[in-house]
């Protein structure tokens, strides 16, 4: 009696499941850009104009950022050349994102709508506020704006990480139910690097957050120098903030879970640490007037060690995971490791 039963069998087939049909219908629909997409492009343009025309060219009546940074040099101020390269990378990558997130393929993606929402506009607003207040040397307000910018960017990274985690759980569930296709797996826009979605939708914010994380204690040090407080407090900010950043980055590199390790954020922090070490090779006269040789040697060695150590750990971690993945693939193993009888998922390089 196959006749009456065949419709039920066909309905239960993974290829004809309601979820699969719904997914195909969604892929065929293209809605218009919403408020979040428009806020992203407006926020980017606002931040770009104020940061470059105001902070670099001084169009709004304030002083250029480089001039103010030289005036208020601190123990953790990177070399001026390092600022230009990293800000260029931040704004170029975010400019590409701002255009990409308007495209039909990306505008509705969870990394944009849920991972960012309106937070990127808030981050750009904080960046704009910092550029203006710093340009006019209103250091207390600039420090508050920098803290708000750092909090917004770190929150963006957390939200995007949560989105990736949820998307991976949904994909794993769909695979177990036979409710997904190879095409859908290839189009997984929450995938980790080296996927295009990562470089377009996640990389720009990881770079920005990686730079603002050390820039926040730097801004506190600038405020202390601006207020003319005892240089000992500036030293304490330096010797506490760099090890804290180093420890946080090591945690991101050594995490054993899906989506880890994270390389971009620690890489930018390492870049900042090396920039600090490079600047202290020939410190400014204002630094020499406030700190003795022992302090300068301490900070130079500390920043250089943290930067170099992060780079070594990143490289060794990547190579180790790459070799491990190649060995498991060559031996046709599944994506679990057995330790003392317990099965653990392994992370990819």
FENBELGI-V519761 format. One record per residue. N is the residue number from 0. RES is the residue in one letter. PSI is psi in degrees with one decimal (999 if undefined). BURIAL is b if it has 9 or more other C-alpha atoms within 8 Angstrom, else e. Layout:
[[N:RES:PSI:BURIAL] [N:RES:PSI:BURIAL]]
This chain:
[[0:X:71.3:e] [1:X:-19.9:e] [2:X:-59.0:e] [3:X:-28.1:e] [4:X:-20.2:e] [5:X:-37.3:e] [6:X:-38.4:e] [7:X:-41.3:e] [8:X:-40.8:e] [9:X:-38.1:e] [10:X:-30.5:e] [11:X:-7.3:e] [12:X:136.7:e] [13:X:-33.9:b] [14:X:-24.2:e] [15:X:13.3:b] [16:X:151.2:b] [17:X:-38.0:e] [18:X:-39.8:e] [19:X:-42.0:b] [20:X:-40.6:b] [21:X:-41.0:e] [22:X:-41.7:e] [23:X:-35.4:e] [24:X:-39.7:e] [25:X:-38.6:e] [26:X:-27.1:e] [27:X:-15.1:e] [28:X:143.4:e] [29:X:107.5:e] [30:X:169.7:e] [31:X:162.3:e] [32:X:138.8:b] [33:X:-168.4:e] [34:X:-41.2:e] [35:X:-42.7:b] [36:X:-42.3:b] [37:X:-39.1:b] [38:X:-35.0:b] [39:X:-45.5:b] [40:X:-37.9:b] [41:X:-44.1:b] [42:X:-41.4:b] [43:X:-47.1:b] [44:X:-40.1:e] [45:X:-45.9:b] [46:X:-41.2:b] [47:X:-46.1:b] [48:X:-48.2:b] [49:X:-35.6:b] [50:X:-38.9:b] [51:X:-46.4:b] [52:X:-34.9:b] [53:X:-52.5:b] [54:X:-27.9:b] [55:X:-48.8:b] [56:X:-15.0:e] [57:X:36.0:b] [58:X:-23.2:e] [59:X:16.6:e] [60:X:-15.7:e] [61:X:-179.8:b] [62:X:151.3:b] [63:X:150.5:b] [64:X:-36.8:b] [65:X:-37.4:e] [66:X:-42.6:e] [67:X:-39.1:b] [68:X:-39.0:e] [69:X:-33.6:e] [70:X:-36.0:e] [71:X:58.7:b] [72:X:143.3:b] [73:X:178.5:b] [74:X:-19.8:b] [75:X:31.1:b] [76:X:117.3:b] [77:X:166.8:b] [78:X:143.8:b] [79:X:-32.0:e] [80:X:-33.1:e] [81:X:-32.0:b] [82:X:-47.1:b] [83:X:-44.3:e] [84:X:-45.1:e] [85:X:-37.6:b] [86:X:-33.5:e] [87:X:-43.3:e] [88:X:-41.7:b] [89:X:-50.5:b] [90:X:-31.6:b] [91:X:-47.0:e] [92:X:-39.0:b] [93:X:-28.4:b] [94:X:-42.0:b] [95:X:-41.8:b] [96:X:-45.4:b] [97:X:-35.3:b] [98:X:-44.5:b] [99:X:-37.9:b] [100:X:-4.9:b] [101:X:-13.2:b] [102:X:148.4:e] [103:X:-32.9:b] [104:X:-30.4:e] [105:X:-17.4:b] [106:X:-27.4:b] [107:X:3.6:b] [108:X:147.1:b] [109:X:-33.8:b] [110:X:-28.5:b] [111:X:-50.7:b] [112:X:-41.4:b] [113:X:-37.8:b] [114:X:-31.2:b] [115:X:-56.9:b] [116:X:-127.0:b] [117:X:3.6:b] [118:X:-32.7:b] [119:X:-38.5:b] [120:X:-39.6:b] [121:X:-39.9:b] [122:X:-42.2:b] [123:X:-36.5:b] [124:X:-41.8:b] [125:X:-39.0:b] [126:X:-41.2:b] [127:X:-44.3:b] [128:X:-40.5:b] [129:X:-43.6:b] [130:X:-40.0:b] [131:X:-48.6:b] [132:X:-37.1:b] [133:X:-37.7:b] [134:X:-30.5:b] [135:X:9.8:b] [136:X:37.7:e] [137:X:79.1:b] [138:X:-39.5:b] [139:X:-44.3:e] [140:X:-36.7:b] [141:X:-37.2:b] [142:X:-41.3:b] [143:X:-43.2:e] [144:X:-38.5:b] [145:X:-40.8:b] [146:X:-41.0:b] [147:X:-40.0:b] [148:X:-44.3:b] [149:X:-44.1:b] [150:X:-40.8:e] [151:X:-42.9:b] [152:X:-41.3:b] [153:X:-35.6:b] [154:X:-35.8:e] [155:X:-44.8:b] [156:X:-40.7:b] [157:X:-45.4:e] [158:X:-40.8:b] [159:X:-36.0:b] [160:X:-42.5:b] [161:X:-39.6:b] [162:X:-45.4:b] [163:X:-44.0:b] [164:X:-43.8:b] [165:X:-40.3:e] [166:X:-37.8:b] [167:X:-37.2:b] [168:X:-41.5:e] [169:X:-41.6:e] [170:X:-43.6:b] [171:X:-40.5:e] [172:X:-43.0:e] [173:X:-36.7:b] [174:X:-43.0:b] [175:X:-33.9:e] [176:X:-2.5:e] [177:X:32.4:e] [178:X:25.7:b] [179:X:166.0:b] [180:X:165.8:e] [181:X:-35.5:e] [182:X:-41.2:e] [183:X:-35.8:e] [184:X:-39.7:b] [185:X:-34.3:e] [186:X:14.8:e] [187:X:103.6:e] [188:X:-3.4:b] [189:X:12.4:b] [190:X:151.6:b] [191:X:174.5:e] [192:X:152.7:e] [193:X:32.1:e] [194:X:150.8:b] [195:X:-35.6:e] [196:X:-36.5:b] [197:X:-48.3:b] [198:X:-32.2:b] [199:X:-40.4:b] [200:X:-13.6:b] [201:X:-39.5:b] [202:X:-44.3:b] [203:X:-35.6:b] [204:X:-29.3:b] [205:X:-40.2:b] [206:X:-47.2:b] [207:X:-46.8:b] [208:X:-37.9:b] [209:X:-28.6:b] [210:X:-39.5:b] [211:X:-28.0:b] [212:X:-50.2:b] [213:X:-21.2:b] [214:X:-23.2:b] [215:X:-50.9:b] [216:X:-29.0:b] [217:X:-42.8:b] [218:X:-35.1:b] [219:X:-40.9:b] [220:X:-40.3:b] [221:X:-41.9:b] [222:X:-40.4:b] [223:X:-41.9:b] [224:X:-40.5:b] [225:X:-39.7:e] [226:X:-11.2:e] [227:X:34.1:e] [228:X:174.8:e] [229:X:131.2:e] [230:X:-18.4:b] [231:X:-36.5:e] [232:X:-36.8:b] [233:X:-39.8:b] [234:X:-41.3:b] [235:X:-40.1:e] [236:X:-41.6:b] [237:X:-48.2:b] [238:X:-16.8:b] [239:X:-42.9:e] [240:X:-42.3:b] [241:X:-47.8:b] [242:X:-34.8:b] [243:X:-44.0:e] [244:X:-41.2:b] [245:X:-45.5:b] [246:X:-41.3:e] [247:X:-40.3:e] [248:X:-38.0:b] [249:X:-36.9:b] [250:X:-40.4:e] [251:X:-32.8:b] [252:X:-27.6:b] [253:X:5.8:e] [254:X:140.6:e] [255:X:79.9:e] [256:X:170.0:b] [257:X:134.6:b] [258:X:-11.6:b] [259:X:160.8:b] [260:X:168.0:b] [261:X:126.5:b] [262:X:-33.0:b] [263:X:-52.9:b] [264:X:-52.2:b] [265:X:-33.8:b] [266:X:-39.8:b] [267:X:-38.6:b] [268:X:-41.4:b] [269:X:-40.3:b] [270:X:-43.6:b] [271:X:-42.2:b] [272:X:-41.3:b] [273:X:-35.9:b] [274:X:-36.5:b] [275:X:-46.0:b] [276:X:-41.2:b] [277:X:-41.5:b] [278:X:-35.9:b] [279:X:-5.8:b] [280:X:-34.5:e] [281:X:75.7:e] [282:X:157.1:e] [283:X:161.7:e] [284:X:-33.5:e] [285:X:-33.2:e] [286:X:-43.1:b] [287:X:-29.8:b] [288:X:-24.7:e] [289:X:-23.0:e] [290:X:148.0:b] [291:X:177.3:e] [292:X:-35.0:e] [293:X:-40.5:e] [294:X:-43.7:b] [295:X:-40.3:b] [296:X:-40.3:e] [297:X:-49.4:e] [298:X:-35.8:b] [299:X:-45.2:b] [300:X:-39.8:b] [301:X:-49.1:b] [302:X:-40.4:b] [303:X:-41.4:b] [304:X:-47.0:e] [305:X:-43.3:b] [306:X:-48.0:b] [307:X:-40.2:b] [308:X:-40.2:e] [309:X:-42.0:b] [310:X:-41.0:b] [311:X:-44.1:e] [312:X:-41.8:b] [313:X:-48.5:b] [314:X:-46.6:e] [315:X:-37.6:e] [316:X:-44.1:b] [317:X:-46.1:b] [318:X:-42.5:b] [319:X:-45.2:b] [320:X:-34.6:b] [321:X:-44.7:b] [322:X:-39.4:e] [323:X:-44.7:e] [324:X:-41.0:b] [325:X:-39.6:e] [326:X:-44.0:e] [327:X:-38.7:b] [328:X:-40.1:e] [329:X:-33.7:e] [330:X:6.8:e] [331:X:42.0:e] [332:X:158.7:e] [333:X:-176.4:e] [334:X:44.5:e] [335:X:152.9:b] [336:X:141.9:e] [337:X:120.2:e] [338:X:114.4:e] [339:X:38.6:e] [340:X:-5.6:e] [341:X:142.0:e] [342:X:129.7:e] [343:X:135.5:e] [344:X:141.0:b] [345:X:153.3:b] [346:X:151.7:b] [347:X:157.1:b] [348:X:999:b]]
